[in-house]
Amino acid sequence: MNAAPKKIGADAVAAKGWRGAHKWLILRRISQITILTLFLIGPWFGVWIVKGNLNYSYTLNVLPLADPYVLLQTLLARHLPEKLAIIGMAIVVVFYLLVGGRTYCSWVCPLNMVTDAAAWLRTRLGIKGGMHVSRSARYWILGMTLVLALVTGTIAWEMANPVSMLHRGLIFGIGAGSLVIALIFLLDLLVVNDGWCGHLCPTGAFYSLIGRFGLTRVAAPKREACNDCMDCFAVCPEPQVIRPALKAVGGAGPVILAANCTNCGRCIDVCSKDVFVFGTRFANRTEPLALSAAVAKGL
């Protein structure tokens, strides 16, 4: 009789305890819920700490923040943004150059909680495989949204953007947008693993372009300790980014430099050997994995 398959992250829970094996996931949820709450307590309770939405906001009547993706669409639609929006865009771009562009996807975007829930349920139900969709599809969709703005003279994509629809629905009441959110949940659950965030979302594609130059990076400085449990690959929404750094493919250093890494920290959480840490893009070495192991053993 075959033994039951090992639960993903079980070794990490045994080594670090449940909280230690979910630390970055817990912090992400706190970040996402806090940001969403700051937006909602204004229209819900009249406490206006943050005014606006994820496209443009004004915090404490002092700090403007603007989504550079939306402002790019605005410019292509031949509309000149206001000065505060331009300042807000610059602040956001500088911030994501420091922490990594796709940090938006895992630490800010409220839709991430929906897609993570689908991924969790997919694992629990043992759903395997699914339709093949190229991860480059999101860049084609990104390009189409920009062309749409240029041709129509509007930021038409924002009317259909699931993130914007979810945000509007929470403020004004869930309506037709709930169908779009449900379809994305079912897409990730039944059709394509990490289908929306990992294959189709143009917002994530845009922030990956900024993230290409991000300072903060996940690294695998103890990659010689890897026991090939594959848990990091199982939980990563962009598993293709892990292998070069973890396995020194082509002599790659231990820092994950791929633009589509979301800096979610789940690989750090589920690794019982503490192979992964947060660091900077400059903490990279290029010696092969075999040499790293030899040095670690004092050979």
C-alpha positions as CSV (number, residue, x, y, z in Angstrom):
1,M,0.0,0.0,0.0
2,N,1.5,3.4,-1.1
3,A,2.2,5.9,1.6
4,A,0.3,9.2,1.5
5,P,2.3,12.0,-0.2
6,K,4.1,14.4,2.1
7,K,2.3,17.6,2.6
8,I,4.1,20.6,1.1
9,G,6.0,22.5,3.7
10,A,5.7,19.7,6.3
11,D,9.4,19.6,6.9
12,A,9.6,23.3,7.4
13,V,6.8,23.2,9.9
14,A,8.7,20.4,11.8
15,A,11.9,22.4,11.7
16,K,10.7,25.9,12.3
17,G,7.2,25.6,13.7
18,W,4.0,26.6,12.0
19,R,4.5,30.3,12.4
20,G,8.1,30.1,11.2
21,A,7.0,28.2,8.1
22,H,4.4,30.8,7.3
23,K,6.1,34.0,8.4
24,W,6.2,35.8,5.1
25,L,2.7,34.6,4.1
26,I,1.3,36.0,7.3
27,L,3.1,39.4,6.8
28,R,1.8,39.5,3.2
29,R,-1.8,39.0,4.3
30,I,-1.3,41.7,6.9
31,S,0.0,44.0,4.3
32,Q,-2.8,43.3,1.8
33,I,-5.6,43.5,4.3
34,T,-4.2,46.7,5.9
35,I,-3.8,48.5,2.5
36,L,-7.3,47.4,1.5
37,T,-8.7,48.5,4.9
38,L,-7.1,52.0,4.6
39,F,-8.9,52.4,1.3
40,L,-12.3,51.1,2.6
41,I,-12.6,52.9,6.0
42,G,-13.1,56.2,4.2
43,P,-16.2,55.4,2.1
44,W,-17.5,52.9,4.7
45,F,-16.9,54.8,8.0
46,G,-15.9,58.4,6.9
47,V,-12.3,58.0,8.2
48,W,-10.3,59.4,5.3
49,I,-6.7,58.3,6.0
50,V,-6.4,57.3,2.3
51,K,-8.5,58.8,-0.5
52,G,-8.8,57.2,-3.9
53,N,-7.9,53.7,-5.0
54,L,-5.0,51.7,-6.2
55,N,-4.8,53.7,-9.4
56,Y,-4.4,57.0,-7.6
57,S,-4.5,57.8,-3.9
58,Y,-3.8,60.7,-1.5
59,T,-2.7,59.7,2.0
60,L,-3.3,62.2,4.9
61,N,-3.7,64.9,2.3
62,V,0.1,64.9,1.9
63,L,1.3,61.8,0.0
64,P,0.2,61.2,-3.6
65,L,0.7,57.8,-5.1
66,A,-0.2,56.9,-8.7
67,D,0.0,53.7,-10.7
68,P,2.6,54.2,-13.4
69,Y,0.7,51.6,-15.6
70,V,-2.4,53.7,-15.5
71,L,-0.5,56.9,-16.1
72,L,1.2,55.4,-19.2
73,Q,-2.2,54.5,-20.5
74,T,-3.3,58.1,-19.8
75,L,-0.4,59.5,-21.8
76,L,-1.1,57.1,-24.7
77,A,-4.7,58.3,-24.6
78,R,-3.3,61.8,-25.2
79,H,-4.3,63.2,-21.7
80,L,-1.8,65.1,-19.6
81,P,-1.9,63.9,-15.9
82,E,-2.0,66.5,-13.2
83,K,1.2,67.4,-11.4
84,L,0.4,65.5,-8.2
85,A,-0.3,62.3,-10.3
86,I,3.2,62.7,-11.9
87,I,4.8,63.1,-8.5
88,G,2.8,60.1,-7.2
89,M,4.0,58.0,-10.2
90,A,7.6,59.0,-9.5
91,I,7.3,57.9,-5.9
92,V,5.8,54.6,-6.8
93,V,8.4,53.9,-9.4
94,V,11.3,54.7,-7.0
95,F,9.7,52.5,-4.3
96,Y,9.3,49.5,-6.6
97,L,12.9,50.0,-7.9
98,L,13.9,49.4,-4.3
99,V,11.7,46.5,-3.3
100,G,11.0,44.9,-6.7
101,G,8.2,45.7,-9.1
102,R,6.2,42.5,-8.7
103,T,6.2,43.0,-5.0
104,Y,3.0,44.8,-5.9
105,C,1.5,41.5,-7.0
106,S,2.2,39.6,-3.7
107,W,2.1,42.3,-1.1
108,V,-0.5,44.9,-2.4
109,C,-2.9,43.5,-5.0
110,P,-6.1,42.3,-3.3
111,L,-6.8,39.9,-6.1
112,N,-3.8,37.9,-5.0
113,M,-5.8,36.6,-2.0
114,V,-8.4,35.2,-4.5
115,T,-5.8,33.5,-6.7
116,D,-3.9,32.2,-3.7
117,A,-7.2,30.7,-2.3
118,A,-7.7,28.9,-5.7
119,A,-4.1,27.6,-5.6
120,W,-4.6,26.3,-2.0
121,L,-7.9,24.6,-3.0
122,R,-6.3,23.2,-6.2
123,T,-3.6,21.5,-4.1
124,R,-6.1,20.2,-1.5
125,L,-8.2,18.7,-4.2
126,G,-5.2,17.2,-6.0
127,I,-6.0,18.8,-9.3
128,K,-3.1,18.3,-11.7
129,G,-2.3,19.6,-15.1
130,G,-4.5,21.8,-17.1
131,M,-4.5,23.9,-20.3
132,H,-1.1,25.1,-21.5
133,V,-0.8,28.9,-21.7
134,S,2.5,30.6,-22.3
135,R,3.7,32.9,-19.5
136,S,4.6,35.4,-22.2
137,A,0.8,35.8,-23.0
138,R,0.7,38.5,-20.3
139,Y,3.1,40.7,-22.2
140,W,0.9,40.4,-25.3
141,I,-2.1,41.4,-23.3
142,L,-0.1,44.3,-21.8
143,G,0.7,45.5,-25.3
144,M,-2.9,45.2,-26.3
145,T,-4.1,47.4,-23.4
146,L,-1.6,50.1,-24.4
147,V,-2.7,49.9,-28.0
148,L,-6.3,50.1,-26.8
149,A,-5.5,53.3,-24.9
150,L,-3.8,54.8,-28.0
151,V,-6.6,53.9,-30.4
152,T,-9.6,54.8,-28.2
153,G,-8.2,57.8,-26.4
154,T,-9.3,56.3,-23.1
155,I,-7.9,54.1,-20.3
156,A,-10.5,51.5,-21.4
157,W,-8.7,48.6,-19.8
158,E,-9.4,49.9,-16.3
159,M,-13.1,49.4,-16.8
160,A,-12.4,45.6,-17.2
161,N,-9.3,45.3,-14.9
162,P,-10.3,42.7,-12.3
163,V,-8.3,44.5,-9.6
164,S,-10.2,47.7,-10.2
165,M,-13.5,45.8,-10.4
166,L,-12.8,44.1,-7.1
167,H,-11.9,47.4,-5.5
168,R,-15.0,49.2,-6.9
169,G,-17.2,46.2,-5.8
170,L,-16.0,46.4,-2.2
171,I,-16.8,50.1,-2.0
172,F,-20.0,50.3,-4.0
173,G,-21.3,46.8,-3.7
174,I,-20.4,43.6,-5.5
175,G,-22.2,43.5,-8.8
176,A,-21.2,42.3,-12.3
177,G,-17.6,42.4,-11.1
178,S,-18.2,39.4,-8.9
179,L,-18.6,37.3,-12.0
180,V,-15.2,38.3,-13.3
181,I,-13.6,37.5,-9.9
182,A,-15.4,34.2,-9.8
183,L,-14.2,33.3,-13.3
184,I,-10.6,34.1,-12.3
185,F,-10.9,31.9,-9.3
186,L,-12.2,29.1,-11.4
187,L,-9.5,29.7,-14.1
188,D,-6.8,29.2,-11.4
189,L,-8.6,26.3,-9.8
190,L,-9.7,24.2,-12.8
191,V,-7.9,25.4,-15.9
192,V,-4.4,26.8,-15.4
193,N,-2.3,26.7,-12.3
194,D,-1.5,30.3,-11.4
195,G,-3.5,31.2,-14.5
196,W,-4.3,34.8,-14.0
197,C,-1.2,36.2,-12.1
198,G,1.3,33.9,-13.7
199,H,0.1,33.9,-17.3
200,L,-2.4,36.6,-18.2
201,C,-2.3,39.7,-15.9
202,P,-1.0,42.7,-17.8
203,T,-0.5,44.7,-14.5
204,G,1.9,42.0,-13.3
205,A,3.6,42.0,-16.6
206,F,4.1,45.8,-16.4
207,Y,5.5,45.7,-12.9
208,S,7.9,42.9,-13.9
209,L,9.5,45.4,-16.3
210,I,10.2,47.7,-13.3
211,G,11.1,44.7,-11.2
212,R,13.8,43.7,-13.6
213,F,16.0,46.5,-12.0
214,G,14.7,46.0,-8.4
215,L,17.2,46.1,-5.6
216,T,15.5,43.7,-3.1
217,R,15.9,40.0,-4.2
218,V,15.4,36.6,-2.9
219,A,18.6,34.6,-2.8
220,A,19.8,31.1,-2.1
221,P,23.1,31.6,-0.3
222,K,22.9,28.1,1.3
223,R,21.9,26.4,-2.0
224,E,24.4,23.6,-1.3
225,A,22.2,22.5,1.6
226,C,19.2,21.9,-0.8
227,N,17.8,18.4,-0.3
228,D,15.7,18.5,-3.5
229,C,12.4,18.3,-1.7
230,M,10.8,20.6,-4.4
231,D,8.6,22.4,-1.9
232,C,9.9,25.8,-3.1
233,F,8.9,25.0,-6.6
234,A,5.5,23.7,-5.5
235,V,4.5,27.0,-3.7
236,C,6.2,29.5,-6.0
237,P,3.7,31.3,-8.3
238,E,6.6,31.7,-10.8
239,P,8.6,28.5,-10.3
240,Q,10.7,29.0,-13.4
241,V,12.6,31.7,-11.7
242,I,14.0,29.5,-8.9
243,R,16.1,26.9,-10.8
244,P,18.9,29.1,-12.2
245,A,19.9,30.5,-8.8
246,L,19.2,27.3,-6.8
247,K,21.0,25.0,-9.2
248,A,23.7,27.4,-10.5
249,V,22.5,26.9,-14.1
250,G,25.1,28.2,-16.4
251,G,27.2,29.3,-13.5
252,A,24.5,31.6,-12.2
253,G,24.9,33.2,-8.8
254,P,22.5,32.5,-5.9
255,V,20.4,35.7,-6.3
256,I,17.1,35.3,-8.2
257,L,17.4,38.1,-10.7
258,A,14.4,37.1,-12.9
259,A,12.0,39.9,-13.4
260,N,8.9,37.8,-12.6
261,C,9.9,36.9,-9.1
262,T,7.2,38.4,-6.8
263,N,9.3,38.5,-3.7
264,C,6.5,36.7,-1.9
265,G,8.9,34.9,0.4
266,R,7.1,31.5,0.2
267,C,10.2,29.7,-0.8
268,I,11.9,31.1,2.3
269,D,8.9,29.9,4.4
270,V,8.7,26.3,3.2
271,C,12.4,25.5,3.1
272,S,13.4,23.4,6.1
273,K,17.1,23.9,5.3
274,D,16.9,27.8,5.3
275,V,18.4,27.9,1.8
276,F,16.6,31.1,0.8
277,V,16.8,34.6,2.3
278,F,15.9,38.2,1.3
279,G,18.9,40.2,0.2
280,T,20.0,42.6,-2.5
281,R,20.8,42.0,-6.2
282,F,24.4,42.9,-5.4
283,A,25.0,39.9,-3.1
284,N,25.5,37.6,-6.1
285,R,28.3,35.2,-6.7
286,T,29.0,33.3,-9.9
287,E,30.9,30.2,-8.7
288,P,29.2,26.9,-9.7
289,L,27.2,25.0,-7.1
290,A,29.8,22.3,-6.9
291,L,32.5,24.8,-5.9
292,S,30.2,26.3,-3.3
293,A,29.6,22.9,-1.8
294,A,33.3,22.2,-1.7
295,V,34.1,25.5,0.0
296,A,31.3,24.8,2.5
297,K,32.8,21.4,3.3
298,G,36.3,22.9,3.7
299,L,37.7,20.9,0.7
